[in-house]
Amino acid sequence: MTKDELIATHCLPRKGAADALDAATIDELAKLLPDWRIEGNELRREFRFRDFHQTMGFVNAVAWMANREDHHPDLEVGYNYCRMRWSTHDVGGLSLNDFLCAGKVDALTT
């Protein structure tokens, strides 16, 4: 899969251990998202902005995308930052949806 394919692919419902990604697949997909890091069962990244207005514009764009994909991140938001974590609770770890959405978030910042 390429990064362009990540961005273009829509999320599907992922439930149960069968939809959890194995370590080799996680490693391959992580190569497409070099600004993200894997911590435990989460895909994480911190974004920095000039001010609160820019931060909230970004957060609102992410929220709109996440609602369209029906897959939602955990966010920690402050004046000039947003810390984002993706994981798929229904599979108990990372699923393809986490990487698809992280790729879409990257596309918002370029």
C-alpha positions as CSV (number, residue, x, y, z in Angstrom):
1,M,0.0,0.0,0.0
2,T,1.2,3.5,-0.7
3,K,0.5,6.7,1.3
4,D,-1.8,7.9,-1.5
5,E,-3.8,4.6,-1.2
6,L,-3.9,5.1,2.6
7,I,-5.4,8.6,2.1
8,A,-7.9,7.4,-0.6
9,T,-9.2,4.3,1.3
10,H,-12.2,4.6,3.5
11,C,-12.5,3.0,6.9
12,L,-14.6,-0.2,7.3
13,P,-16.0,-1.6,10.6
14,R,-13.3,-3.5,12.4
15,K,-14.3,-5.8,15.2
16,G,-12.5,-8.5,17.1
17,A,-9.0,-9.9,17.1
18,A,-9.2,-10.9,13.5
19,D,-9.1,-7.2,12.5
20,A,-6.1,-6.4,14.7
21,L,-2.9,-5.9,12.7
22,D,0.1,-8.1,13.3
23,A,3.6,-6.6,14.1
24,A,4.9,-7.1,10.6
25,T,1.9,-5.2,9.0
26,I,2.2,-2.4,11.6
27,D,5.9,-2.0,10.8
28,E,5.2,-1.8,7.0
29,L,2.4,0.7,7.5
30,A,4.4,2.8,9.9
31,K,7.0,3.3,7.2
32,L,4.3,5.2,5.3
33,L,3.8,7.6,8.2
34,P,7.3,8.6,9.4
35,D,6.1,11.4,11.6
36,W,3.9,9.1,13.7
37,R,5.2,6.7,16.4
38,I,3.9,3.5,17.8
39,E,3.5,3.4,21.5
40,G,2.0,0.2,22.9
41,N,-1.3,-0.3,21.0
42,E,-1.5,3.3,19.8
43,L,-0.4,5.4,16.9
44,R,0.7,8.8,18.2
45,R,1.7,12.2,16.9
46,E,1.9,15.8,18.3
47,F,1.1,18.8,16.1
48,R,2.3,22.3,16.9
49,F,0.6,25.5,15.7
50,R,1.1,29.3,15.8
51,D,-1.9,30.0,18.0
52,F,-5.2,28.8,19.3
53,H,-7.1,29.7,16.2
54,Q,-4.9,27.5,14.0
55,T,-5.0,24.7,16.5
56,M,-8.8,24.7,16.6
57,G,-9.1,24.9,12.8
58,F,-7.0,21.8,12.6
59,V,-9.0,20.0,15.3
60,N,-12.3,20.8,13.6
61,A,-10.9,19.5,10.3
62,V,-9.8,16.3,12.0
63,A,-13.2,16.0,13.7
64,W,-15.0,16.4,10.3
65,M,-12.8,13.7,8.7
66,A,-13.2,11.3,11.7
67,N,-17.0,11.6,11.6
68,R,-17.0,10.9,7.9
69,E,-14.8,7.8,8.4
70,D,-16.7,6.8,11.6
71,H,-13.3,6.3,13.3
72,H,-12.3,8.8,16.0
73,P,-9.0,9.6,17.7
74,D,-8.2,10.6,21.3
75,L,-7.2,14.2,21.3
76,E,-5.4,16.4,23.8
77,V,-5.7,20.0,22.8
78,G,-4.0,23.2,24.1
79,Y,-3.4,26.7,23.0
80,N,-0.9,25.8,20.3
81,Y,-0.8,22.0,20.2
82,C,-2.8,18.9,19.5
83,R,-1.7,15.4,20.7
84,M,-3.4,12.7,18.8
85,R,-3.7,9.0,19.4
86,W,-5.3,6.4,17.2
87,S,-6.3,2.8,18.2
88,T,-9.2,0.6,17.6
89,H,-10.8,-0.3,20.8
90,D,-13.0,-3.0,19.2
91,V,-9.9,-5.0,18.2
92,G,-7.8,-4.3,21.3
93,G,-5.0,-2.6,19.3
94,L,-4.2,-1.2,15.9
95,S,-6.3,-1.8,12.9
96,L,-6.0,-0.6,9.3
97,N,-8.4,2.2,10.2
98,D,-5.9,3.8,12.5
99,F,-3.3,4.1,9.7
100,L,-5.9,5.2,7.1
101,C,-7.0,8.1,9.4
102,A,-3.4,9.0,10.3
103,G,-2.7,9.3,6.6
104,K,-5.7,11.5,6.1
105,V,-4.6,13.7,9.0
106,D,-1.1,14.1,7.4
107,A,-2.8,15.2,4.2
108,L,-4.5,18.0,6.2
109,T,-1.2,19.4,7.2
110,T,0.5,19.5,3.8
